[in-house]
Amino acid sequence: MTLTPVQAHQMRIRAAQGSAAAALDERQRALHWLHVQKGLLAGIQSHQARHAHKAQALPEITPYLDGVLAAAEKLAGEGAAVPADPVVAHAAIWAIDAADWPLALRLNAHLIAHSLPAPDEFERSAATAFADLMSDAALTGRMSAGQSVPLMQQVLHITQEQDMPDPARAKVHKAIAYGLAGKTMLAGQAGDWAALDAAALQMALHHLTHAEQFDPECGVKKDIAAVQKLLRAATPESGESAATADAEKAGESSAARPRKNAGAGKATPRASARR
């Protein structure tokens, strides 16, 4: 189903326009596309090959997806319910597999905003599937070090009001923290907490502690200890400054108190006059 630019434009317009007949026609075409793609994927065993196939196939249906999202925005603006669309639901997941992060964010934000379901085979909410799969992509190095932190921060923002299992929420926080250090779950990608400045270490600690709070078994205890140690080492001057300030205050207080000497208690006439 390779489309010319003109055909893609026409599909986008028909999917978004108010004509029920035109929208139904495009929906049937899209459902046929989905049926064909699922059949092709069923014959591919390699996960990497499946991901590559999805990356190649998604541009064929993107004009339809754009039209559906435009129509949904119009419906929502009129206060009407946005209907579920299995093509959009599958494309939202496939975009993650295809590493098309902008499309993944758009489609999953659409599903979550309108309380629409993930594909039936996932047996979990759209928010949970989105959080799980994006976290897995970050933690297994499918996102670059420069991508993972801003992408996972958007995932956290999109899903923050959604109910989901605590371990799924923990993985999002863990992925953000690991992304700061360029760390993944893969061998040879241990990252470098020591390369972070104090502000980044504080941010990492924030997300690591949240991850442990949501799931004590998520495997970040050693990371928390390492980051805390680096933070203590990064700010020794603060402790010294506090000690110096305390010493200075103690000295000022001591200087302010009358000093006792051998003649203490024997006031001179002049001293008495001053009182």
C-alpha positions in Angstrom: 0.0 0.0 0.0 2.6 2.6 -1.1 1.0 6.0 -1.6 2.0 8.9 -3.8 2.1 12.3 -2.1 -1.2 13.2 -3.7 -2.9 10.0 -2.5 -1.5 10.5 1.0 -2.9 14.0 1.1 -6.3 12.8 -0.1 -6.3 10.0 2.5 -5.5 12.6 5.3 -8.3 14.9 4.1 -10.9 12.1 3.8 -10.0 10.6 7.2 -10.5 14.0 8.9 -13.5 15.3 7.0 -17.1 15.2 8.3 -18.5 13.0 5.6 -19.4 9.7 7.2 -19.2 7.8 3.9 -15.8 9.1 3.1 -14.5 8.5 6.7 -15.9 4.9 6.6 -14.2 4.3 3.2 -10.9 5.4 4.6 -11.4 3.4 7.8 -12.1 0.2 5.7 -8.9 0.8 3.8 -7.0 1.3 7.0 -8.4 -1.8 8.5 -7.4 -3.8 5.4 -3.9 -2.4 5.7 -3.8 -3.5 9.4 -5.0 -7.0 8.5 -2.4 -7.3 5.7 0.4 -6.1 8.0 -0.5 -8.4 10.9 -0.5 -11.3 8.4 3.0 -10.3 7.2 4.3 -9.9 10.7 3.0 -13.3 11.7 5.5 -14.8 9.2 8.5 -13.0 10.8 10.1 -14.6 13.8 13.0 -12.2 14.4 12.1 -9.2 16.7 14.6 -7.0 14.9 13.1 -7.9 11.6 9.6 -7.3 12.8 10.7 -3.9 14.1 12.3 -3.1 10.7 9.1 -4.1 8.9 7.0 -1.9 11.1 9.3 1.1 10.5 8.9 0.5 6.7 5.1 0.0 6.9 4.1 2.9 9.2 4.6 5.7 6.7 2.0 4.1 4.5 -0.7 4.7 7.1 0.5 8.0 8.6 -1.8 10.2 6.5 -4.8 8.2 7.8 -3.5 8.6 11.4 -3.1 12.3 10.9 -6.7 12.5 9.7 -8.0 10.5 12.7 -6.2 12.7 15.2 -7.5 15.8 13.5 -11.1 14.5 13.6 -10.6 13.5 17.2 -9.6 17.0 18.1 -12.6 18.4 16.5 -14.9 15.9 18.3 -13.3 16.7 21.6 -13.8 20.4 21.0 -17.5 19.8 20.4 -17.7 17.7 23.6 -18.3 14.5 21.8 -16.7 11.1 22.6 -13.8 10.1 20.5 -14.3 6.5 19.2 -11.6 3.8 19.5 -9.7 2.9 16.3 -7.7 -0.4 16.2 -5.5 1.0 13.5 -4.4 3.9 15.7 -4.0 1.6 18.7 -1.7 -0.8 16.9 0.2 2.0 15.2 0.8 3.6 18.7 2.6 0.4 19.8 4.3 -0.3 16.4 5.7 3.3 16.5 7.6 2.4 19.6 8.9 -0.9 18.0 9.9 1.1 15.0 11.7 3.7 17.1 9.6 6.5 15.6 9.5 8.4 18.9 7.6 11.5 17.8 4.8 9.3 16.3 4.8 7.1 19.4 4.4 10.2 21.7 1.6 11.6 19.5 -0.4 8.4 19.2 -0.1 7.3 22.7 -0.9 10.7 24.1 -4.1 10.6 21.9 -5.1 7.2 23.3 -4.5 8.2 26.9 -6.1 11.7 26.6 -9.3 10.1 25.3 -9.3 7.0 27.6 -8.9 4.7 24.6 -7.7 1.1 24.9 -4.4 -0.5 23.8 -4.7 -3.4 21.3 -6.5 -6.4 22.9 -3.5 -8.6 22.9 -1.7 -6.4 25.5 -4.3 -7.0 28.2 -3.3 -3.7 29.9 -4.2 -0.1 29.7 -2.8 2.2 27.0 -0.9 4.1 29.6 0.7 1.0 31.1 1.7 -0.4 27.7 3.2 3.0 26.7 5.2 3.4 30.0 6.4 -0.2 29.9 7.5 -0.3 26.2 9.1 3.2 26.2 11.0 2.3 29.4 12.2 -1.0 27.9 13.4 0.9 24.8 15.3 3.3 27.0 16.8 0.7 29.4 17.9 -1.6 26.5 19.7 1.1 24.6 17.2 1.6 21.8 17.1 5.3 22.6 20.4 7.2 22.3 21.8 8.8 25.5 20.7 12.2 24.3 17.2 11.0 23.5 16.2 9.0 26.5 16.0 11.7 29.2 13.7 14.1 27.3 11.6 11.3 25.8 11.1 9.6 29.1 10.3 12.9 30.8 7.5 13.3 28.3 6.3 9.7 29.0 6.2 10.6 32.7 4.3 13.8 32.0 1.7 12.1 29.7 1.1 9.2 32.2 1.4 11.1 35.5 -2.4 11.2 36.1 -3.0 7.6 35.0 -3.5 4.6 37.2 -0.9 1.8 36.5 1.0 -0.9 38.4 3.7 0.5 40.6 6.5 -1.4 38.8 5.6 0.3 35.5 5.9 3.7 37.1 9.2 2.7 38.7 10.7 1.8 35.3 9.9 5.3 34.0 11.8 6.9 36.8 14.6 4.4 36.5 14.9 5.0 32.8 15.2 8.8 33.3 17.9 8.4 36.0 19.9 5.9 33.9 19.6 8.1 30.8 21.3 10.9 32.7 24.4 8.7 33.2 24.2 7.0 29.8 23.5 3.7 31.6 21.4 0.8 30.3 20.7 -2.7 31.4 23.0 -4.1 28.7 26.5 -5.4 29.4 29.2 -2.9 28.8 26.8 0.1 29.2 27.2 0.8 32.9 27.2 4.5 32.4 29.2 7.0 34.5 27.5 8.6 37.5 30.8 10.4 38.3 30.6 12.3 35.0 27.5 14.2 36.3 27.6 17.5 38.0 25.9 18.1 41.3 22.6 19.3 39.8 22.4 16.2 37.5 23.2 14.0 40.4 20.4 15.5 42.5 18.0 14.9 39.6 19.2 11.3 39.2 18.8 10.7 42.9 15.3 12.1 42.8 14.2 9.6 40.1 16.2 6.7 41.6 14.5 7.1 45.0 11.1 7.4 43.4 11.8 4.2 41.4 12.7 2.4 44.6 9.6 3.8 46.4 7.3 2.4 43.7 9.2 -0.9 43.4 11.8 -1.8 46.0 12.9 -4.7 43.8 13.6 -2.6 40.7 17.4 -2.8 41.2 18.5 0.7 42.0 19.8 0.3 45.5 23.5 0.3 44.5 22.8 3.2 42.2 21.3 5.3 45.0 24.3 4.5 47.2 26.8 5.5 44.4 25.0 8.7 43.7 24.7 9.7 47.4 28.4 9.1 47.8 29.3 11.3 44.8 27.0 14.0 46.1 28.7 14.0 49.5 32.1 14.1 47.8 31.0 16.8 45.4 30.0 19.2 48.2 32.6 18.9 51.0 33.1 22.6 51.0 29.5 23.1 52.2 30.3 21.0 55.3 33.5 22.9 55.9 31.8 26.2 55.4 29.2 25.3 57.9 31.8 24.3 60.5 33.8 27.5 59.9 30.6 29.6 60.3 29.8 27.8 63.6 33.3 28.4 64.8 33.2 32.0 63.9 29.8 32.4 65.7 31.3 30.7 68.8 34.3 33.1 68.7 32.1 36.1 68.4 29.9 34.9 71.3 33.0 34.3 73.4 34.4 37.7 72.6 31.1 39.4 73.6 31.2 37.8 77.0 33.1 39.7 79.8 36.5 38.1 80.4 37.3 37.0 83.9 40.7 37.9 85.4 42.5 37.8 88.6 40.8 40.9 89.8 37.4 39.8 88.8 34.7 40.9 91.3 36.7 44.0 92.4 35.2 46.8 90.4 37.3 49.9 90.0 35.7 53.3 90.8 35.8 54.2 87.1 33.9 50.9 86.3 31.4 51.7 89.0 30.9 55.1 87.6 30.2 53.7 84.2 27.4 51.5 85.5 
